């Protein structure tokens, strides 16, 4: 499991922040949207040689991610900026992120080599 920021807005992979889904979504709606996203991703995989199919599949991925709140306008209402895809050390989450790094000098939190 990847570490999540204390405010529940992002998870971290290889030192980069990725926006989480909107927690206000009803569980059944979230589940449906995740199914749509997975189907769209399979369409991207299968559309390799067909430029028009690829364009449509990527559009479906984007639509699903926007509906989940992972792209597009932020789902929080306190006016805080979006740091999606930013390096955690270049954001206000830097102190929190650095507190996750083991003192042994292991790879960054969320790095696949560290198991997190």
N, C-alpha and C positions, 0 to 999 in steps of 0.2 A: 504494500500500500504506500502511495506517495504521501509525503507530509502535506498537510493543508494549513493555510495561514490561519491565525487565531480568529480572524473575522469571518472565516468560511467562504471567502470569495475566490480563492485560488488554490490549486495544488501545484507542487513543484516537481519538475522533471529536469534532471541535469542542470540545475541552477536557474531554470527559467520558469516564470509564473504562467499558469494556464487557467483561464476562468472556469469556475465550476458552474454547473447548471443552477438555475433559479430554484432555491429551496421552497418557494411558495407554490410551485407546481404541485397539483394533486398527484399522488402516486400513480394512479391509472394513466393520467395524461403523460406523465414523465416516461412511464414504461412504453406507451405507444410511440412517443417521440423518439425514444432510444431505438425501438424496433425500426422506425422509419430511417433513422440515421444509419443503422447497420445495413439495411437493405440498400440505401444510397451508396454506401461505401463499397458494397459488393458490386454494384453497378459500375462504379469507377474502375474497379479491378477488371471487370469483364469487358469494358469498352475500349481497351487499349488501342486497337487499330482504327476505331471509328470516331473521328473528331467530333461529329455532331452528337453522338451518344455520350461521349466523354463530357462535352459541354453541358448536356442535360443532367448527367449524373452528378457532376460537380455542383450544379445549381441546386439539386435536391439535397446534397450534403449541406450546403450553405443554408438552405431553408430550414432544415432540421436543427442545425446548430443555433440558428437565430431563435427558433421557437423554444429551444431549451434554455436560452439565455447565455450561451457560450460565446456568441458573437453578437454584433450589433449594439444597440443601446444597453447600458448596464442595467441590471435588475435592482441594484440597491438605490436608496432614495436620499442618502445623506450628502450627495454632491461630490463624493470622493472620485478622483480620476480613475480611469481604467489603466491598469498596468499589465494587461494580458500580453503575453509573449515577451515581456521585459525580463532581463536578468534580475533576479531577486536582489543582488547586491547593489543595483542601481536604482532602487526604489525605497520607500519608507519601510519596507519589510526587511531591510538589510540586517538590522540587529537581531531580529527573530531568526532569520535564516542562518546567520553565523552561529547562533546559539545551538543549532542542530548539528553542526560539524563536530564529530568526535575529536578529542584532543590528540588521538593517536596519529592524526594526519591522514585518515582514510579519505577516499574520494568524497566529493560534495554530496550532501543529502539529495536523494532522488536519482543519483547516478546508478545505472544498472549494476555496476561493480560492487556497490555498497549494499545491495539487496533492498534498497528503499526507494 
